Amino acid sequence: MDTLTLDRYLKKYADLIISIGVNVQPGQDVIIYAAIDQQKLAHFVLDAAYQKGATQVQIEWNDQYLTHELIKHSDPDKLSIVPTSTTIRAKEIADKHTARISIISEDPDALGDLNQNDVANYSKALAYAKKPVMDATMNNDLSWVVVAASSPKWAHKVFPDVNLSEAVDQLWNKIFEFNRITLENDPVVAWQQHIKKLSTKAAWLNQENFKEIHFTSNQTDLTVGLAQDHVWEGADSFDKSGNYFTANLPTEEVFTAPDYRNIHGVVKATKPLSYGGVLINDIELTFVDGQVTKSTASSGEDVLQHLIQSDDGAKSLGEVSLVPNPSPISQSGIIFYNTLIDENASNHLALGAAYPFNINNGTQMSDEQRQNKGENLSIIHVDFMMGSADMNVVGIKYDGTITPIFENGDWI
């Protein structure tokens, strides 16, 4: 891809991130999280934010090499000690309701050669340190969006059979395609239409008010109870100021909160999970009374076990999501080793915390009140993919009535 074409698409992508993603308002502060090799996109996003009237736009750069070397050379007992400045910064962002833009481009295997106990302990400590901003984000106190960007190591993982330059271009092409940058003259209008379609699906599910969702396939037989007064959401959400935003670009899902006390059966992941720079393959979980009682993986199992032991809530689910198998991402036939993209090719579940907005008035409730409704609490929220072309999904109402939702991986 020549430089002029790439820049043209990146500018359209940046406009989409600002207009449909966080929907920046005049006078709003913005923070962009980006890897050090994503300077061009980050600067385009920064420019687009100022054009929309943002007051202050900051960029927080990250470097996987720095993280790798920190874990490699640190005393394992000290990996759980995170600088207090991290928590102070997280609280400042949360208190100011700063719009958050996360540009994801990490190498899925970056930390795979390290001691996995050390990786897990570091990830857990960092999650606790950043809890103020995680809580504000999950409560939709602020607008936020997660987007993808092509990088050499990630692209080479996805497209190993071509040279590095071509791999980077191919990954950019897919990111632009899934975000309607190259397929439509006006991506913003295309996204408005897509959001409306997903909202229609969510409205139907809310009208049905199912008690449980039952997933069956060749690998999965799982019943997931739904939280009392649960709310299904599509692509768009609203922040505390009442401004809409779209938390994931791309997105193909509608999702809600499970009842963490009512989950039974076995589920097997259909795609790898990249977590903390480690790939976890072939996850299989057994649930009894809402809790994971058995967990296995063909690789990365140590990280999976640590993840599930993060706290009591990590042993249950905080999200159940429906994604049709015919979605563009699924039909590409590509595994992207990246949750943002892979989860939008497949029905998925999330270990850990539920979003407060996934129950009526949940953002106004205490943690205890939300738990009484069935919402899970945890320091983590980690999605894993479990949908497939042979998956059937039915909804079970409170009177026992069964209503088909998916047949052979698609909406009825």
BELZI-V495713 format. One record per run of one state. SS is the DSSP state (H for helix, E for strand, L for the rest). FROM is the first residue (numbers start at 1). TO is the last residue. Records with the same first field share a line. If there is no record, write none. Layout:
BEGIN
SS->FROM-TO + FROM-TO
END
This chain:
BEGIN
L->1-2 + 22-28 + 36-38 + 52-55 + 63-63 + 74-75 + 79-83 + 96-98 + 105-115 + 130-130 + 139-143 + 149-151 + 159-163 + 179-186 + 209-211 + 217-220 + 227-229 + 231-232 + 234-235 + 239-243 + 247-247 + 250-253 + 257-257 + 269-272 + 276-277 + 282-283 + 289-290 + 297-298 + 300-300 + 309-311 + 316-316 + 323-327 + 332-338 + 346-347 + 353-355 + 360-361 + 365-366 + 374-380 + 386-391 + 397-401 + 408-409 + 412-412
H->3-21 + 39-51 + 64-73 + 76-78 + 84-95 + 116-129 + 131-138 + 152-158 + 164-178 + 187-208 + 301-308 + 312-315 + 328-331 + 339-345 + 356-358 + 362-364 + 367-373
E->29-35 + 56-62 + 99-104 + 144-148 + 212-216 + 221-226 + 230-230 + 233-233 + 236-238 + 244-246 + 248-249 + 254-256 + 258-268 + 273-275 + 278-281 + 284-288 + 291-296 + 299-299 + 317-322 + 348-352 + 359-359 + 381-385 + 392-396 + 402-407 + 410-411
END
